[in-house]
Amino acid sequence: MKEFIKIASGQGFWGDLPNAPLHQVKKGKIDYLVMDYLAEVTMSIMQKQKMRNANLGYARDFVEVIESIIHHIKDDKVKVISNAGGVNPVACKDALVEVAKNAGVKGLKIAVVDGDDILDHLDDLIQNGHELNNMESGEPIATVHDRLLSANIYFGCRPVVEALEKGADIIITGRVTDTGLTLAPMVFEFGWDIEDFDLMASGTIAGHIIECGGQVSGGNFTDWETVNNIEEIGFPIIEAYPDGTFYVTKHEKTGGLISEMTVKEQLLYEIGNPKEYITPDCIADFTTIQLAQEGKDRVKIWGIKGEADTSTYKISASYIDGYKLNSTLVYCWPDALKKAKTAANILLKRAKFSGIAFKNTNVEFVGVNACNEDKDLLKEDLKELNEVQMRISVQGASKDELDRFGKEIAPLILTGPSGVTGFAGGRPRATEVVAYWPALLDKSAARPRVSIYQI
C-alpha cells in the first residue's frame, strides 16, 4: 500500500481551462488526474448531438486533452478518470484509440463504464413498476415520456474501482458522480472496505472539494482580491492517506489560493442538508468535518463521519418543456430607465394585440436590477443613468408564436421610445426549454458495465 496518493483535478466542467490538465501532469508528480465534464443539462446536449450523429455524444474537448498528455500517461504512469463519455463513452474510447495510434503510444488499457443511460429502456422499467416519479412534483415519468431527451443513472465509485482493478490507465464513464471519480482511487489504492462509511464519506468529501476545479483554488472566491496571480491559477490536488485524512493543495509556483476559507466555500457548494449529503456510495455528514491550515496552500481535513448508502440510485432526466425567446435593447440617457420600461410594456401589449400567448414573461433592466432584485429601484426614474439594457425573456408552448414575437423587437427601434443605442444578434429565434426531471430507481434494477480495451 502506498503511503499516500495524489489525485489532481483537471476540469471542473465541460469548457473549463483547456491547459489545466496539461499543467497538472507537467508541474509536479501526481498519481491520478480526474476530470468532471457533466452537468444535468450537459446530458441533454450530448443526447441531441448523438441523435444527429451516432459517433458523437461525448465531450470532444476531452480527446484534445488526452492528445496533449498521452505521453505523460504512458511515461509517468498517471491514470486518468473522467465522465467525459457522456451518453456515448464507446465513441469517446474509439476517438482515444485514434489519438494513441497517431501518437505512437502502445500498451495502455482504456476502460469504458456505461449502463447509466436508460433512455431506451424506460418502457421496460415502467412496465416493471418503476414509475420514476418526479422527486419534486410526484408525477410519474410517463407524463413526459414522449418529450424526454435524456435519462441517466448516477453511478458511484464501484464500477470505476472495478476498472482500476482490471488495470485501466484511462477510464471513460457516462454519468458517474463527480465525487465518485475521486473516491475510486482511494478505495482501490488503500483497499478500503466499501462498507466502512466513514472512509467512504472522507473520499466523497475530497471529491466534492475538487469537483469544481479552480473554484477551491481561489476562483469565484468571495475575497477574490486576496488571491494572487489568478491568471495562472493552479488547479487543486488531493493528497490522500489510508486512514481517511487528506490535504487540499496545489502545485508549487502556481497562482491562486488554497486556504481554510476557499475550502469552506467549496464545501458549502450544492450540498443541501449538510448532515445528509447523499451519494450512491454513502451519506456524508459535513458537520463532522475538521480542517486546519497546515502551511501555504495546504489545508488538512480529517474526522469525517458517514452512514450507509441508500437502496436507490438518483436518475437525472431531461425533457422538452416548451420554448423560450430572449432579446435585448439598450437605451441611453436621458431617462434611460423610463425608456426601457416603456419599451418592455409596448412589446408585451403588441404581443397581446397579435394574440400571442406566453406561459411566462420576465423583464430585467441591466444596470439597475439584473443583479439587484430590489423592486423599489424600478419605481424611480433614475434620470442620471447613462444607459440601461432592457432584456426581455418569454416562454410558451408554441415555437411559431414566439418566433412571431421575435419579429416585434427590431421594429421597436423606430416605433418606440428614442435613444436605442444597442441591438445585437439579429432577429431572435425561439429555442427549446430543457427541463430537469429528478427521480429515484431501485439499485436492483440497474447494473453498470465495465469493458476493457487494449491499445
C-alpha positions in Angstrom: 0.0 0.0 0.0 1.2 3.5 -0.9 1.8 5.9 2.0 -0.3 8.4 0.2 -1.6 9.2 -3.3 -2.1 12.5 -5.2 -5.4 13.0 -7.1 -5.4 16.1 -9.2 -8.4 17.9 -10.7 -8.1 18.7 -14.4 -11.5 20.0 -15.3 -14.4 21.3 -13.3 -17.0 21.3 -16.1 -17.2 20.9 -19.9 -15.5 24.0 -21.2 -13.1 24.6 -18.3 -9.5 25.9 -18.8 -8.0 23.8 -21.6 -4.5 23.8 -20.3 -5.3 22.8 -16.7 -4.9 19.1 -17.3 -1.5 19.5 -19.0 -0.3 21.8 -16.2 -1.3 19.2 -13.6 0.8 16.4 -15.2 3.8 18.7 -16.0 4.2 20.8 -12.9 4.6 18.1 -10.3 4.1 14.4 -9.5 0.6 13.1 -9.4 -0.9 9.7 -9.4 -4.4 10.3 -10.8 -6.0 13.0 -12.9 -9.8 13.3 -12.6 -11.9 15.4 -14.8 -15.6 16.2 -14.4 -17.4 17.2 -17.6 -21.1 16.6 -16.8 -23.9 18.8 -15.6 -27.6 17.9 -15.8 -28.2 20.0 -18.9 -25.0 18.6 -20.5 -26.5 15.2 -20.9 -29.4 16.5 -22.9 -27.0 18.5 -25.1 -24.9 15.4 -25.7 -28.0 13.3 -26.4 -29.1 15.8 -29.1 -25.6 15.5 -30.6 -25.8 11.7 -30.7 -29.2 11.8 -32.3 -27.8 13.9 -35.1 -24.6 11.8 -35.4 -24.2 8.4 -33.8 -20.4 9.0 -33.4 -21.0 12.0 -31.1 -22.5 12.5 -27.7 -19.3 12.8 -25.6 -17.0 15.7 -24.6 -14.8 16.2 -27.6 -12.6 18.6 -25.6 -11.5 15.5 -23.6 -10.0 13.9 -26.7 -7.8 17.0 -27.2 -6.8 16.9 -23.6 -5.7 13.3 -23.9 -3.8 14.1 -27.0 -1.8 16.7 -25.1 -1.0 14.4 -22.1 -0.9 10.9 -23.6 2.9 10.6 -23.3 2.6 11.6 -19.6 0.0 8.9 -19.1 2.4 6.3 -20.5 5.7 7.5 -19.2 4.8 9.0 -15.8 2.1 6.3 -15.1 -0.6 8.9 -14.5 -4.1 7.3 -14.5 -7.0 9.4 -15.9 -10.6 9.1 -14.8 -13.3 11.1 -16.4 -17.0 11.1 -17.0 -16.4 12.8 -20.4 -18.0 9.8 -22.1 -21.4 11.4 -21.6 -24.1 9.4 -23.5 -21.6 7.7 -25.8 -18.5 6.6 -23.9 -17.7 3.9 -26.5 -17.4 6.5 -29.3 -15.2 8.5 -26.9 -13.0 5.4 -26.5 -12.7 5.0 -30.2 -11.5 8.6 -30.6 -8.9 8.0 -27.9 -7.6 4.9 -29.7 -7.0 7.0 -32.7 -5.1 9.6 -30.6 -2.9 6.9 -29.2 -2.3 5.4 -32.6 -1.3 8.8 -34.1 1.0 9.4 -31.1 2.7 6.1 -31.4 1.7 5.1 -27.9 1.0 1.4 -27.2 0.4 -0.7 -24.1 -2.3 1.3 -22.5 -5.7 0.0 -21.3 -8.8 2.0 -21.7 -11.9 1.2 -19.6 -15.4 2.2 -20.6 -18.0 2.4 -17.8 -21.6 2.6 -19.0 -25.0 1.2 -18.4 -26.2 4.5 -16.9 -28.1 5.6 -20.0 -31.7 4.2 -19.5 -33.5 6.3 -22.1 -34.1 3.3 -24.4 -35.1 1.1 -21.5 -37.8 3.2 -19.9 -40.7 1.3 -21.2 -39.4 -1.9 -19.6 -38.6 -0.1 -16.3 -42.1 1.4 -16.2 -43.8 -2.0 -17.0 -41.8 -3.5 -14.1 -43.3 -1.0 -11.7 -40.5 1.7 -11.7 -42.6 4.8 -12.2 -39.6 7.2 -11.7 -41.8 9.8 -10.0 -40.5 13.3 -10.1 -38.9 14.0 -6.7 -40.5 17.4 -6.5 -44.0 17.0 -8.1 -44.6 13.3 -7.6 -45.7 12.9 -11.2 -44.7 9.6 -13.0 -42.2 10.0 -15.8 -44.8 8.6 -18.2 -46.3 12.1 -18.3 -43.3 13.4 -20.2 -42.1 10.2 -21.8 -42.7 11.5 -25.4 -40.7 14.6 -24.7 -37.7 13.1 -23.0 -34.2 14.0 -24.2 -32.1 12.0 -21.7 -32.3 9.7 -18.7 -29.2 8.6 -16.8 -28.4 6.9 -13.6 -25.9 8.4 -11.2 -23.4 5.6 -10.6 -20.9 5.9 -7.8 -17.3 4.7 -7.4 -17.8 0.9 -7.6 -17.5 0.4 -11.4 -14.6 2.8 -11.5 -12.8 0.7 -8.8 -13.5 -2.4 -10.9 -11.9 -0.7 -13.9 -8.8 0.1 -11.8 -8.6 -3.5 -10.6 -8.6 -4.6 -14.2 -5.5 -2.4 -14.9 -7.1 0.5 -16.7 -4.9 3.5 -17.4 -7.7 5.7 -18.8 -11.3 5.3 -17.6 -14.1 6.9 -19.5 -17.5 6.9 -17.9 -21.0 8.0 -18.5 -23.0 9.6 -15.7 -20.8 8.8 -12.7 -20.9 11.2 -9.8 -18.3 13.9 -9.5 -17.3 12.6 -6.1 -17.1 9.0 -7.3 -14.3 9.9 -9.7 -12.0 10.9 -6.8 -13.3 8.3 -4.2 -12.5 5.4 -6.5 -8.7 5.7 -6.5 -8.7 5.8 -2.7 -10.8 2.7 -2.4 -8.5 0.9 -5.0 -5.1 2.0 -3.6 -5.9 1.7 0.1 -8.1 -1.4 -0.1 -10.9 0.4 1.7 -14.0 -1.6 2.6 -16.9 -0.1 0.8 -19.0 -0.6 3.9 -16.6 1.5 6.0 -18.8 4.5 5.6 -16.6 6.9 7.5 -13.8 6.2 4.9 -16.3 6.4 2.0 -17.5 9.7 3.3 -14.0 11.1 3.6 -13.3 10.2 0.0 -16.6 11.6 -1.1 -16.0 14.9 0.5 -12.5 15.0 -1.0 -14.2 14.6 -4.4 -16.7 17.3 -3.6 -13.9 19.7 -2.8 -12.1 19.3 -6.1 -15.0 18.6 -8.4 -15.3 22.3 -9.5 -11.6 22.6 -10.4 -10.2 26.0 -9.8 -13.1 27.1 -7.6 -11.4 25.8 -4.5 -8.1 27.4 -5.6 -9.4 30.9 -5.3 -11.6 31.1 -8.3 -15.1 32.6 -7.8 -14.0 33.3 -4.2 -15.8 35.9 -2.1 -12.5 37.5 -1.0 -11.1 37.4 -4.6 -8.9 40.4 -4.1 -6.7 38.3 -1.7 -5.9 35.8 -4.5 -2.5 36.2 -6.1 -1.6 35.5 -9.8 -5.1 34.2 -10.5 -4.3 34.3 -14.2 -2.1 31.3 -13.7 -4.4 29.6 -11.2 -3.2 26.2 -10.1 -6.0 23.5 -10.0 -6.4 21.6 -6.8 -4.8 18.3 -5.7 -6.0 15.9 -3.0 -3.1 14.2 -1.1 -4.9 11.3 0.4 -3.9 8.9 3.2 -5.2 5.4 4.1 -6.9 6.5 7.4 -9.2 8.9 5.5 -7.2 12.1 6.3 -6.4 14.2 3.3 -4.9 17.5 2.3 -6.1 20.0 -0.2 -3.2 21.6 -2.0 -1.8 22.5 -5.5 1.5 22.5 -7.3 4.1 24.9 -6.1 4.7 28.1 -8.1 1.2 28.2 -9.5 -1.2 31.0 -8.9 -4.4 31.1 -6.9 -5.0 30.4 -3.2 -5.9 27.3 -1.1 -7.0 28.3 2.4 -9.5 27.4 5.0 -11.9 29.9 3.6 -11.6 28.7 -0.1 -12.2 25.2 1.1 -15.1 26.1 3.3 -16.8 28.0 0.5 -16.4 25.0 -1.8 -17.7 22.6 1.0 -20.9 24.6 1.1 -21.4 24.5 -2.7 -24.5 22.5 -3.7 -24.8 20.3 -0.6 -28.4 20.6 0.6 -28.7 19.2 4.1 -25.1 19.2 5.4 -25.8 16.2 7.7 -27.1 14.1 4.8 -25.0 14.6 1.6 -26.4 11.6 -0.3 -24.4 9.8 -2.9 -24.6 6.3 -4.4 -21.6 5.3 -2.2 -22.6 6.7 1.2 -24.3 9.5 3.1 -21.6 12.0 4.2 -22.0 14.2 7.3 -20.5 17.6 6.5 -21.0 18.8 10.1 -18.2 16.4 11.3 -15.5 17.8 9.0 -12.5 19.2 10.8 -10.0 21.3 8.9 -6.9 23.4 9.5 -4.3 25.4 7.6 -1.1 23.4 7.6 1.1 25.6 5.5 1.0 27.7 2.4 -1.8 26.5 0.1 -2.2 23.4 2.2 -5.4 22.5 4.2 -5.7 19.4 6.3 -9.1 17.7 6.6 -10.0 14.8 8.9 -12.6 13.4 11.3 -15.4 12.8 8.7 -18.3 10.5 9.5 -20.6 8.8 7.2 -23.6 6.5 7.0 -24.8 3.6 4.7 -25.8 4.4 1.2 -29.4 4.3 0.2 -31.2 1.5 -1.7 -31.8 3.7 -4.7 -29.9 5.5 -7.4 -30.8 9.0 -8.4 -32.0 9.4 -12.0 -31.2 12.6 -13.9 -33.6 13.0 -16.8 -34.4 16.0 -19.1 -37.3 16.8 -21.3 -38.6 19.5 -23.7 -40.9 21.9 -21.8 -41.9 24.4 -24.5 -39.9 27.2 -26.0 -38.2 30.4 -24.9 -37.0 33.6 -26.6 -34.7 36.3 -25.3 -33.7 39.7 -26.7 -32.2 43.0 -25.6 -32.3 46.7 -26.5 -30.1 49.3 -24.9 -31.5 52.8 -24.2 -29.3 55.9 -23.5 -29.6 59.0 -21.3 -31.7 60.9 -20.6 -34.4 58.9 -18.9 -32.8 55.6 -19.9 -34.7 53.5 -17.4 -38.0 55.2 -18.2 -37.5 54.5 -21.9 -36.5 50.9 -21.2 -39.6 50.2 -19.0 -41.9 51.8 -21.7 -40.3 49.7 -24.4 -41.0 46.5 -22.5 -44.6 47.5 -21.9 -45.1 48.2 -25.6 -43.7 44.8 -26.6 -46.0 42.9 -24.2 -49.0 44.9 -25.3 -48.3 44.3 -29.0 -47.9 40.6 -28.3 -51.4 40.7 -26.7 -52.8 42.6 -29.7 -51.4 39.9 -32.0 -52.9 37.0 -30.0 -49.5 35.7 -28.8 -49.8 33.6 -25.6 -47.0 33.3 -23.1 -46.6 30.8 -20.3 -44.0 33.1 -18.5 -42.5 36.5 -19.1 -39.6 38.2 -17.5 -38.2 41.7 -18.0 -34.9 42.8 -16.5 -33.1 46.2 -16.7 -29.4 45.5 -16.8 -27.6 48.3 -15.0 -30.5 48.7 -12.5 -31.8 45.3 -11.2 -30.3 42.4 -13.1 -28.0 41.7 -10.1 -30.1 43.5 -7.6 -33.7 42.4 -7.1 -34.8 45.5 -5.2 -38.0 46.2 -7.0 -38.2 49.7 -5.4 -35.4 50.8 -7.8 -37.8 50.4 -10.7 -40.3 52.9 -9.1 -37.7 55.6 -9.7 -36.8 57.3 -12.9 -33.1 57.3 -12.1 -32.5 60.1 -14.7 -28.7 60.1 -14.4 -28.1 56.6 -15.6 -26.1 56.7 -18.8 -27.6 53.6 -20.3 -29.9 50.7 -19.4 -30.3 47.4 -21.2 -33.8 46.1 -21.5 -33.7 42.3 -21.5 -37.0 40.5 -22.2 -37.5 36.8 -21.9 -40.7 34.9 -22.8 -41.7 31.3 -22.6 -44.6 29.5 -24.4 -45.8 26.3 -25.9 -45.7 27.4 -29.5 -42.4 27.9 -31.3 -44.2 29.7 -34.1 -45.9 32.2 -31.8 -42.6 33.0 -30.1 -40.9 33.5 -33.4 -43.7 35.8 -34.4 -43.0 37.8 -31.2 -39.3 37.9 -32.2 -40.3 40.0 -35.2 -41.5 42.8 -32.9 -38.1 43.6 -31.4 -36.3 45.4 -34.2 -39.3 47.5 -35.2 -39.4 48.9 -31.7 -36.3 50.9 -32.6 -38.3 53.2 -34.8 -41.7 52.7 -33.3 -41.0 53.2 -29.6 -39.0 55.5 -27.3 -36.0 57.2 -28.7 -32.4 56.5 -27.8 -31.8 52.9 -28.8 -28.0 52.5 -28.9 -27.6 48.7 -29.0 -29.4 45.9 -30.7 -27.2 42.8 -31.3 -27.6 39.3 -32.6 -30.2 39.8 -35.3 -33.8 38.7 -35.1 -34.2 36.4 -32.1 -35.5 32.9 -32.6 -37.3 30.6 -30.2 -35.3 27.7 -28.7 -36.3 24.7 -26.7 -36.7 24.8 -23.0 -34.9 21.8 -21.5 -36.4 21.0 -18.1 -35.0 18.7 -15.4 -36.7 15.5 -14.1 -35.1 14.1 -10.9 -36.2 10.6 -9.8 -35.2 7.5 -7.9 -34.6 4.0 -9.1 -34.1 0.8 -7.0 -30.4 -0.2 -7.3 -31.5 -3.8 -8.0 -32.9 -2.6 -11.4 -29.6 -1.2 -12.7 -26.2 -2.6 -13.3 -23.1 -0.7 -14.5 -20.9 -2.3 -17.2 -17.1 -2.2 -17.3 -15.3 -3.0 -20.6 -11.6 -3.1 -21.1 -9.8 -2.3 -24.4 -6.1 -2.8 -25.0 -4.3 -0.2 -27.1 
